[in-house]
Amino acid sequence: MEDLVSLCKRRGFIFPASELYGGINGFWDYGPLGTELKNNLRDAWWHDMVHCPPIGPDGEPLSIVGIDSSIIQNPKVWEASGHVGGFNDPMVDCRETKSRYRADHLLVIANASGNGQMYAYVKDDEESYERACKLLAKYEKVDAIDESYVTTPLVSLSAEDFARVVGPDTKEAGTLTEPRQFSLMFDTTVGATGGDDNKAYLRPETAQGIFLNFMNVVDTSRVKVPFGIAQVGKAFRNEVTPRNFIFRSREFEQMEIEWFCHEDEAPKWYEFWCDIRKQWWQSLGLTTDNLQMRQHDSDELAHYAKEGCGTFDIEYQFPFTAPGFGELEGVAHRGNYDLSRHGEFSGKKVNYFDQEKNERFVPHVIEPSAGLSRGTLALLSEAYTPDDRPSKVFMKFNPRISPIKAAVFPLVNKNGMPEIAKKLYDDLRTKHVVQYDVKQSIGKRYARMDEAGTPYCFVIDGDTLDDNTITVRDRDTASQERINIDHAENYLDEKLAR
Ligand code: ATP
């Protein structure tokens, strides 16, 4: 993970936000390459879900339309949605180190027949686990931790046991505070007067903007249930412990679809969306071994999912979770919770009339909710490929999402080569994102493109002047072939179309 973060910084994918001022925890900026990568992921999603949506079980393309709603809405929206008062995470503080943890992310390890002390560590954090094991071994005077040691979630401990826990960064027991609920909602003030009456919230999910516009979309477009509304945009959560690079940040982007259907058909659509969304991530190059589907346990379900048939997470094996997995996308059956609540709280009609069946009902919702920022991290993690070539690493992006599709290099910056290279670059750049580079040795230029994940490099050399051929270098194999310069455009079109 450290290598990936350092490559992202070095090559301009992702920088810490406000870096000049020492950064700000939980916020990140995307550089030139990162912005292209993230936009390509967003555009692939929009293309495959909205412009050219999947084929449904009846053999016909689904009907999905897009919207772009405000980040700040009437604060009543968040009361109706259950977020005000309900969107909390339990937090514990360490009185000694002042560290703060998500209580539900802490596990404790103990020796059932030992001295009664328990050692806390952070879930999916190997370093923290090893530290807890070392402490336990030291206090209990044992060499290794075996099956007689029990691991329990911190939140399930009795008050008596809780007092015996040694925190993840301390050596003595009893420094952790009792878990307290902490609201994840960022608030702000609208207008000049300030005060609680003008308090508003930054949206913690894009979904509510879709529910708010359900009636507008039904009334103004030709959609008929079942249909979907899609949205991509920023969401804000005041996470207790932002960590793991852009995996858990306080400002991030989501790509969400709310699929509205009749209650009777919800189980069928739920299954459909779980399959489609997993296949979609695979189509962008996430390998099967690194992806898994996991059904939420009943105690994990969000307030809206209780009524429905549950939530499946599409999980990815990130470098910091391996051998475990972390959530990439959730596919939730939200029941008709959101539309009903907005109907109730607004006092307005929020439902659907099916003319064919002469039936009025509040549609049920299947929600595939993907992280655009987390997706970008999954693509970066998957692409990172150590190799024995001089750059030691290359980024094996699916060409569809590569920030740069091809590079054009004159072998040397003289002998007529730059003119020919420039002409090729001019021909290609109107169609594809292509870069022209003359600086440094050819080896260094290849290395730069390998780290940027550029699939093809075209090189104009001495032979080009004689026989009109150029070299194409393939990023993944580092092998080279010669093609006629007049075929370069077709060559690239064909490769990128695959
Ligand atoms: P987690 O359990 O990891 O906090 P969640 O279950 O609260 O996530 P959802 O509310 O289902 O997440 O949000 C949908 C998607 O939004 C997630 O699958 C993830 O990709 C993304 N997401 C949620 N929180 C964050 C965050 N803090 N930073 C980056 N992406 C996030």
Boltz pocket constraint, residues with backbone or C-beta under 6 A from the ligand:
constraints:
  - pocket:
      binder: B
      contacts: [[A, 205], [A, 237], [A, 239], [A, 246], [A, 247], [A, 248], [A, 249], [A, 250], [A, 251], [A, 252], [A, 253], [A, 254], [A, 327], [A, 328], [A, 329], [A, 330], [A, 369], [A, 370], [A, 371], [A, 372], [A, 373], [A, 374], [A, 375]]
      max_distance: 6.0
